[in-house]
């Protein structure tokens, strides 16, 4: 069957400007400082972000990874990614609760080298550092700096953000389309925004208005085996 539509890899770039702030105003302002200034100009060089899946932690790290001299490190990254190099001044360690034992040792070493050499490190996890399921020395290090909970958007905030995005693109959506989408599809904003884009393309391809039946049809296509 003809392959449609939903391609998260082709979704909009993850930037601080495309992050829907919600209840994370103070955190977003802080991260803009990391985006704009060198580590030596910052009063705080270590930040730990925690929150439930889909709250936007990886979005924030990937946004900062676009700045020069920054490196995003996934939990399953190769050992070389954890090596300190002077050219990198901002290290972005994602999903710390998923770090395998060898990578926990490497992350501990990296943290110490970052501290000794005046660089910065921002880490994320699903839970607060005090209860992070990693070795004690790493857990202690991750709790040294600023700690922020990344608050996920409420359903009302998601509806407002998606409605605003649709209006900005001139999309005419029938009532109920967005509420139905956020309750019958993946709930993170990146996936929801990608589905809104796919819905726009599907509407153009089928020459149909964006209504609940059209959305249901698209969701059924996405559920079919590829």
C-alpha positions in Angstrom: 0.0 0.0 0.0 1.2 3.6 -0.7 3.2 4.9 2.2 1.8 8.1 3.7 2.6 10.6 5.8 3.9 10.5 9.3 7.7 11.1 9.4 9.0 12.4 12.7 12.5 12.6 11.2 11.2 15.2 8.8 9.3 17.1 11.5 10.1 20.7 12.3 13.5 21.3 13.9 13.6 21.1 17.7 14.5 24.5 18.9 13.7 26.6 22.0 11.4 28.6 19.8 9.3 25.6 18.8 9.1 24.3 22.4 5.7 25.0 23.8 6.5 26.5 27.2 3.4 25.9 29.3 4.5 25.9 32.9 8.2 25.9 32.1 8.8 29.7 31.7 11.7 30.0 34.2 13.4 26.9 32.8 13.2 28.1 29.2 14.7 31.5 30.2 17.6 29.7 31.8 18.2 27.5 28.8 18.3 30.5 26.5 21.4 31.6 28.5 23.1 28.3 27.7 22.1 28.8 24.1 23.6 32.3 24.0 26.6 32.4 26.3 29.8 30.5 26.9 30.0 28.4 30.0 32.5 30.8 31.6 29.8 33.6 31.5 27.2 31.5 33.4 26.8 31.5 37.1 25.4 27.9 37.0 27.1 25.3 34.8 25.2 22.2 35.8 21.5 21.6 35.4 19.4 18.5 35.8 15.9 18.2 34.2 13.4 15.6 35.1 9.9 14.8 34.0 7.6 12.1 32.5 8.1 10.8 28.9 6.8 13.3 26.4 7.3 16.4 28.6 9.9 17.8 26.2 13.3 17.0 27.9 14.9 15.6 24.7 13.4 18.5 22.7 15.2 20.9 25.0 18.5 19.1 24.8 18.4 18.8 21.0 17.6 22.5 20.8 20.8 23.3 22.7 22.8 20.7 20.7 22.3 22.9 17.6 24.5 25.6 19.1 28.3 25.5 18.4 30.6 23.4 20.6 27.7 21.4 22.0 27.2 17.6 22.1 24.1 15.6 22.7 24.7 12.2 24.3 22.0 9.6 24.2 21.9 7.0 27.0 22.9 4.3 24.5 25.7 6.3 22.9 29.1 4.7 22.1 31.9 5.2 24.7 33.5 7.9 22.6 30.6 10.2 23.1 31.4 10.4 26.8 35.0 11.5 26.3 35.8 15.1 27.2 37.3 17.2 24.5 38.3 20.9 25.0 36.4 22.0 21.9 33.0 20.9 23.4 31.9 23.4 26.1 28.3 22.1 26.6 27.5 18.4 27.1 23.8 17.3 27.0 23.3 13.9 28.6 19.9 12.5 27.9 17.8 9.8 29.7 20.2 9.1 32.6 17.9 6.4 34.0 18.7 4.4 30.9 22.5 4.5 31.2 24.0 1.0 31.2 26.6 0.4 34.0 29.7 1.1 31.8 28.2 4.4 30.6 27.4 5.4 34.2 31.1 5.2 34.9 31.9 7.2 31.8 29.3 9.8 32.7 30.8 10.2 36.2 34.2 10.7 34.7 32.8 13.2 32.1 31.0 15.2 34.8 34.3 15.6 36.8 36.2 16.6 33.7 33.5 19.1 32.7 33.8 20.6 36.2 37.6 20.8 36.2 37.7 22.4 32.7 35.0 25.0 33.1 32.6 23.5 30.7 28.8 22.9 31.3 26.6 19.9 31.5 22.8 19.5 31.3 21.3 16.1 32.0 17.8 14.7 31.9 16.1 11.8 33.6 12.6 10.5 34.2 12.8 11.1 38.0 14.5 13.5 40.4 18.2 12.8 40.9 17.7 11.7 44.5 15.9 8.6 43.3 17.6 8.1 39.9 18.5 4.4 39.5 22.2 4.9 38.8 25.4 4.5 40.9 25.6 6.6 43.9 28.5 8.8 42.9 26.9 9.8 39.6 23.5 10.4 41.3 25.3 12.7 43.8 27.0 14.6 41.0 23.8 15.1 39.0 22.2 16.6 42.1 24.9 19.3 42.5 23.5 21.9 40.2 20.1 23.4 39.5 17.2 20.9 39.3 14.1 21.6 37.3 11.0 19.5 36.8 9.9 19.8 33.2 6.1 20.0 33.4 4.2 18.4 30.6 1.4 20.3 28.9 -2.2 19.8 30.0 -4.7 18.7 27.4 -6.0 22.3 27.3 -2.6 23.6 26.6 -2.0 21.1 23.9 -5.3 22.0 22.3 -4.5 25.7 22.5 -1.0 25.2 21.0 -2.2 23.0 18.1 -5.1 25.3 17.4 -2.7 28.2 17.2 -0.4 26.3 14.9 -3.4 25.4 12.6 -4.6 29.0 12.5 -1.1 30.2 11.7 -1.0 27.9 8.7 -4.5 28.8 7.6 -5.9 25.3 8.2 -9.7 25.1 8.7 -10.4 22.3 11.2 -13.8 21.1 12.1 -14.7 21.3 15.8 -13.5 18.3 17.7 -10.6 17.4 15.4 -7.9 18.4 17.8 -9.5 17.1 21.0 -10.0 13.8 19.3 -6.4 13.8 18.1 -4.8 14.3 21.5 -6.9 11.5 23.0 -6.4 8.9 20.2 -2.7 9.4 19.2 0.7 9.8 20.8 0.5 12.5 23.4 3.9 14.3 23.0 3.8 17.6 21.1 6.3 16.5 18.5 4.2 13.6 17.4 1.0 15.6 17.6 2.5 18.4 15.5 3.8 15.9 12.9 0.3 14.4 12.7 -1.2 17.9 12.2 1.2 18.3 9.2 0.3 14.9 7.9 -3.4 15.7 8.2 -2.9 18.8 6.1 -1.1 16.8 3.4 -3.7 14.1 3.5 -6.5 16.7 3.1 -4.8 18.1 0.0 -4.2 14.7 -1.5 -7.7 13.5 -0.9 -9.4 16.9 -1.7 -11.4 16.6 1.6 -11.9 19.0 4.4 -10.2 18.4 7.7 -13.0 16.7 9.7 -13.2 14.0 12.2 -13.9 11.3 9.5 -10.8 12.4 7.7 -8.7 12.2 10.9 -10.1 8.8 11.7 -9.2 7.6 8.2 -5.7 8.9 8.6 -5.2 7.3 12.0 -6.4 4.0 10.5 -3.8 4.2 7.7 -1.1 4.9 10.3 -2.1 1.8 12.3 -1.9 -0.5 9.2 1.3 -2.6 8.8 3.9 -0.8 6.8 
